[in-house]
Amino acid sequence: MADKLRIGVMMSLGKDIDAEMKKVRDFGLDNCQLACWNPDLYTDEMLEAVKKAARDYGVEITSLWAGYPGEVHWNFIDGPSTIGLVPPETREMRVQALIQGVEFASKLGVPSATTHAGFIPENPKDPLYAGTIDALRRVAVRANELGLLFCFETGQETPITLLRAMVDIGTDNLGVNFDPANLLMYGKANPVDALDILGPYVKGVHAKDGEYPTKPTHLGVEKPLGEGRVNFPVFIEKLKSFGYAGCLTIEREISGPQQIEDIKKGIKYLEPLC
């Protein structure tokens, strides 16, 4: 029998890193993805603090989720002009921020850096497409130089658009951080079907649940695991059929005590499926 998939959780570099790593262990888990939106945190002091906390609590960081500066709106109206490397106005500073993230991940000994590329145009002849691909290629090349994967989190683009973008970028170190809820919440695909397109490229997974959007201006609603439209029993089996043997990283995009409770329930929900 193949090894079971491991369950992990999303943690933030912008908080007390010792407390964040302790929280992973308090959940009974041994791995996480570490998210950072502020490149000013990529310091030598932070590097040593993260290494120490991960070592002290026995936590493996499976990917650095690298964000970028500038205004970001997670909706259908302002999202296309504010998310990722698609908007030309913020593109250069975000390329530099993502390269910093890749370099920080390398120093940490983390195997990949992950990000949202943005609303990559469906039309490859769109004037924004070529510049977006060139910008993403610069980040991917730097990751390749350092021996890292550069992964795209699903969400703002259809699966075939993401596949086309990876082919056009053309480096051999690209992968997908598959977030099934995002595909629903952005109205881009059924996640089980999307594996037919992206399954061979999946290098990481966010265990997150959600609904399709019903308001033209707002994303679908994120839900606790098992309460949305992601068919996790079928999704996980199909994921395994593509040879995926990585982690399922729980992401619950709320804060406070309810987030903790939902993560605990999510772990129990996923365990028999792994």
C-alpha positions as a printed Julia matrix, in Angstrom:
274×3 Matrix{Float64}:
   0.0    0.0     0.0
   1.27   3.47   -0.84
   2.25   5.78    1.98
  -0.54   7.95    3.33
  -0.56  11.61    2.46
   0.6   13.85    5.3
  -1.58  16.61    6.68
  -0.09  20.04    7.28
  -1.32  23.57    7.91
  -0.72  27.12    6.66
   1.28  29.37    8.97
   2.39  33.01    8.72
   5.87  34.5     8.76
   4.36  37.8     9.85
   3.55  36.52   13.33
   5.55  35.18   16.29
   7.37  32.39   14.47
   7.99  30.33   17.61
   4.28  30.46   18.42
   3.39  29.57   14.83
   5.61  26.46   14.85
   4.33  25.45   18.28
   0.8   25.71   16.92
   1.65  23.2    14.17
   2.81  20.74   16.83
  -0.2   21.47   19.02
  -2.36  20.32   16.11
  -0.4   17.07   16.13
   1.15  17.85   12.74
   4.75  17.88   11.53
   4.65  20.13    8.46
   3.39  23.47    7.19
   3.56  25.95    4.37
   4.87  29.31    5.54
   3.25  32.42    4.06
   4.91  35.83    3.86
   3.42  38.95    2.28
   6.11  41.38    3.42
   9.55  40.98    1.79
  11.03  43.18    4.54
  10.79  40.09    6.75
  13.38  38.24    4.65
  16.23  39.1     7.04
  19.1   37.05    8.44
  17.56  37.39   11.9
  14.23  36.02   10.69
  16.02  33.25    8.81
  17.71  32.03   11.99
  14.49  32.4    14.01
  12.53  30.28   11.53
  15.23  27.62   11.38
  15.39  27.41   15.17
  11.61  27.26   15.65
  11.19  24.6    12.95
  14.01  22.57   14.48
  12.76  22.97   18.06
   9.24  21.77   17.21
  10.17  19.24   14.53
   8.24  21.0    11.77
   9.08  20.64    8.09
   8.35  23.69    5.93
   7.17  22.26    2.63
   6.88  25.54    0.71
   7.34  29.26    1.23
   4.19  31.02    0.04
   5.64  34.28   -1.23
   3.46  37.34   -1.5
   4.24  40.8    -2.82
   3.79  44.48   -1.94
   1.08  46.73   -3.27
  -2.68  46.81   -3.15
  -4.5   43.48   -3.57
  -8.27  42.98   -3.81
  -9.62  39.44   -3.74
 -12.68  40.04   -5.9
 -13.77  40.06   -9.55
 -13.87  43.84   -9.99
 -10.47  45.04   -8.74
  -8.72  41.67   -8.57
  -7.6   41.56  -12.21
  -5.82  44.92  -11.85
  -4.27  44.28   -8.42
  -3.33  40.59   -8.02
  -0.03  39.01   -9.03
   2.27  39.92  -11.9
  -0.42  40.76  -14.42
  -0.82  44.49  -13.51
   2.06  46.32  -15.28
   2.18  49.13  -12.69
   3.34  46.85   -9.86
   4.99  44.12  -11.91
   8.65  45.03  -11.48
   8.57  45.5    -7.71
   6.67  42.25   -7.36
   9.18  40.35   -9.48
  11.88  41.6    -7.11
   9.79  40.63   -4.05
   9.2   37.13   -5.4
  12.9   36.72   -6.19
  13.63  37.71   -2.6
  11.15  35.07   -1.49
  12.8   32.43   -3.65
  16.21  33.32   -2.23
  14.86  33.22    1.35
  13.29  29.82    0.68
  16.62  28.56   -0.61
  18.45  29.74    2.5
  15.79  28.03    4.62
  16.3   24.77    2.76
  12.68  24.79    1.59
  12.15  22.97   -1.73
   9.72  25.39   -3.36
   8.29  28.88   -3.47
   4.61  29.38   -4.25
   2.49  32.37   -5.25
  -0.66  33.61   -6.97
   0.33  34.75  -10.46
  -2.88  36.75  -10.87
  -5.65  36.79  -13.48
  -3.47  35.44  -16.3
  -5.27  36.42  -19.52
  -7.24  33.64  -21.18
  -6.29  35.08  -24.55
  -2.56  34.55  -25.19
  -2.67  37.5   -27.62
  -3.9   39.83  -24.87
  -1.39  42.71  -24.52
  -0.85  41.82  -20.85
  -0.03  38.17  -21.5
   3.52  38.38  -22.87
   4.71  40.72  -20.12
   3.2   38.52  -17.43
   4.94  35.43  -18.84
   8.28  37.24  -19.09
   7.99  38.41  -15.48
   7.09  34.94  -14.21
   9.96  33.48  -16.22
  12.45  35.75  -14.44
  11.29  34.43  -11.07
  11.28  30.84  -12.32
  14.8   31.17  -13.7
  16.11  32.44  -10.36
  14.37  29.58   -8.57
  15.92  27.14  -11.05
  19.38  28.57  -10.43
  18.89  27.81   -6.73
  17.46  24.33   -7.33
  13.92  25.24   -6.26
  10.49  24.58   -7.7
   8.38  27.61   -8.52
   4.71  26.78   -7.97
   1.52  28.52   -9.06
  -1.44  28.41   -6.71
  -4.67  27.79   -8.59
  -7.39  30.39   -8.4
  -7.65  33.34  -10.74
  -7.13  31.46  -13.99
  -8.71  28.45  -15.67
  -6.64  25.26  -15.49
  -5.83  25.29  -19.21
  -4.67  28.92  -19.01
  -2.32  27.99  -16.17
  -0.99  25.02  -18.15
  -0.44  27.24  -21.2
   1.41  29.78  -19.05
   3.73  27.11  -17.63
   4.48  25.79  -21.12
   5.18  29.32  -22.37
   7.44  30.12  -19.4
   9.37  27.05  -20.46
  11.6   26.29  -17.46
  11.73  22.76  -16.07
  11.09  23.66  -12.42
   7.42  24.68  -12.53
   4.6   23.12  -10.56
   1.1   23.67   -9.27
   0.03  24.3    -5.71
  -3.5   22.99   -6.18
  -6.16  24.79   -4.16
  -9.46  23.04   -4.95
 -11.58  25.61   -3.13
 -10.09  28.5    -5.12
 -11.12  26.87   -8.39
 -14.69  26.82   -7.1
 -14.64  30.22   -5.39
 -13.33  31.94   -8.54
 -15.79  29.97  -10.69
 -12.96  28.56  -12.83
 -13.38  24.77  -12.62
 -14.62  21.75  -10.77
 -11.47  20.7    -8.87
 -11.89  16.97   -9.53
 -12.14  17.59  -13.29
  -9.29  20.14  -13.18
  -6.92  17.34  -12.15
  -7.29  15.94  -15.67
  -5.42  19.04  -16.86
  -3.11  19.83  -13.96
  -2.75  16.5   -12.13
   0.75  15.64  -13.43
   2.06  19.05  -12.3
   0.72  19.1    -8.73
   3.54  19.61   -6.21
   1.51  20.94   -3.29
  -2.14  21.02   -2.2
  -4.18  23.38   -0.06
  -6.9   21.47    1.78
  -9.61  24.11    1.62
 -13.31  23.96    0.86
 -15.69  26.44   -0.68
 -18.64  27.24   -2.91
 -19.1   28.58   -6.42
 -19.67  32.35   -6.63
 -23.28  33.5    -6.88
 -22.68  37.28   -6.77
 -21.1   38.75   -9.9
 -18.72  40.94   -7.89
 -17.59  38.59   -5.1
 -15.8   35.28   -4.85
 -17.63  32.21   -3.64
 -17.67  31.57    0.09
 -14.89  29.6     1.77
 -16.21  26.83    4.03
 -14.85  24.45    6.67
 -13.53  21.2     5.22
 -16.34  18.87    4.26
 -18.98  21.61    4.18
 -18.35  22.98    0.69
 -18.51  21.58   -2.83
 -15.05  19.98   -2.98
 -15.61  16.24   -3.13
 -12.56  15.39   -1.04
 -12.94  11.57   -1.06
 -12.95  11.55   -4.87
 -10.46  14.41   -5.15
  -7.84  12.75   -2.93
  -8.15   9.37   -4.67
  -7.74  11.02   -8.06
  -4.81  13.06   -6.76
  -3.09   9.83   -5.72
  -3.75   8.32   -9.15
  -1.44  10.97  -10.6
   1.29   9.86   -8.2
   0.93  12.71   -5.73
   2.67  11.8    -2.48
   3.05  15.22   -0.86
   1.14  17.02    1.85
  -2.4   18.3     2.23
  -1.93  21.73    3.78
  -5.07  22.9     5.59
  -5.92  26.53    4.95
  -8.83  28.16    6.79
  -9.1   31.83    5.88
 -10.63  33.15    9.07
  -8.95  34.05   12.38
  -9.52  33.49   16.06
 -10.81  30.5    18.05
 -13.15  29.34   15.27
 -10.2   28.95   12.91
  -8.49  26.66   15.44
 -11.64  24.57   15.88
 -12.19  24.29   12.13
  -8.59  23.18   11.57
  -8.93  20.49   14.27
 -12.16  19.26   12.68
 -10.48  19.39    9.28
  -7.66  17.15   10.45
 -10.18  14.56   11.67
 -12.08  14.85    8.39
  -8.97  14.3     6.26
  -7.27  11.55    8.26
  -9.38   8.64    6.98
  -9.08   9.94    3.41
  -5.28  10.15    3.34
